[in-house]
Amino acid sequence: MHVGDSEEDVLRNRSLLESTLSARPVFMQQVHGTAVLEINGQTPDGLQADGSFTQQSGVACTMMVADCLPILLCDNKGTQVAAVHAGWRGLAGANGHGIIEAARSVFECEAENLLVWLGPCIGPTAFEVGEEVRAAFVKTSPESASAFKKLGNAKWLADLPALARQRLSALGITQVYGNDSSKAWCTVSNTSRFFSYRRDGVCGRFAACVWLDGKSLA
């Protein structure tokens, strides 16, 4: 609704998405923060948050991205799901507490019983950032320095999926799937598959959704 598309087209696409999922996607107003809200069938679209979770079937936790990293989580019993939007600001958070730590806190199960999927995002050969981005991570997590490659002129290439995996590992979450930082997952490099704001400037968004269908995890 905020990237130049017609409202009619957006609503039509959202309707198509819902019919494909057989669940109602709930869209957040994402602000690169760390808030994770509980949703249900009555939750309206447009609440301000960068993550959502639910234990109710038929409602899909949904994050919109076009270079940032979508992260989907569930417990291994299929009783709860969550989705978060992780740009570098949300991932770094404040004082070592970012969107991943916020999402972990809404699950009551042990870390070993969590499963995580990392979706497509801007890849480590395309994500050029300034020194302030690297500093935001290294300040509280010195090991995150390994996810940055020096370019010169106070510029770095950042590996967003690697940073997410480090944060997950620090929480004891080891069942992590999806984006492995390879080129196939890079939104900038794969022009025919993914939207990319960094590449195109004006673009659409794609949605990452996770939901409970009442019978099994979807």
SULJOBEL-V591587 format. One line per field, one symbol per residue. ss: DSSP state (H for helix, E for strand, L for the rest). phi: phi as a letter, one per 30 degrees, with the letter a starting at -180 (. if undefined). burial: I if it has 24 or more other ideal C-beta (glycine too) atoms within 12 Angstrom, else O. A space follows every 50 residues. Layout:
BEGIN
ss->???
phi->???
burial->???
END
This chain:
BEGIN
ss->LLLLLLHHHHHHHHHHHHHHHLLEEEEEELLLLLLEEELLLLLLLLEELL EEEELLLLEEEEEEELLLEEEEEEELLLLLEEEEEELHHHHHLELLELHH HHHHHLLLLLHHHEEEEELLELLLLLLEEEHHHHHHHHLLLHHHHHHEEE EELLEEEELHHHHHHHHHHHLLLLEEEELLLLHHHELLLLLLLLLLHHHH LLLLLEEEEEEELLLLEL
phi->.bbjdddddddddddddddddhacdccccdbicbdbcdbbdcdddjddac abbaccdibcdbbcbaldcdbcbaddcicababbcbddddddibhiccdd dddeddcdddedcccbbcddadddcbddbdeddeddddecbeddedcbcd cjhhcbcccddddddddddddiccdbbjecidddcddddcddcbdbdddc icadbbccbbaccjcadc
burial->OOOOOOOOOOOOOIOOIIOOIOIIIIIIOIOIIIIIIIIOOOIOIOOOII IIIIIIIIIIIIIIIIIIIIIIIIIOOOOIIIIIIIIIIIIIIOOIOIII IIIIIIIOIOIOOIIIIIIIIIIIOIIIIOOOIIOIIOOOIOOIOOIIOO OOOOOIIIIIIIIIIIIIOIIOIOIIOIIOIOOOIIIIIOOOOIIIIIOO OOOIIIIIIIIIOOOOOO
END
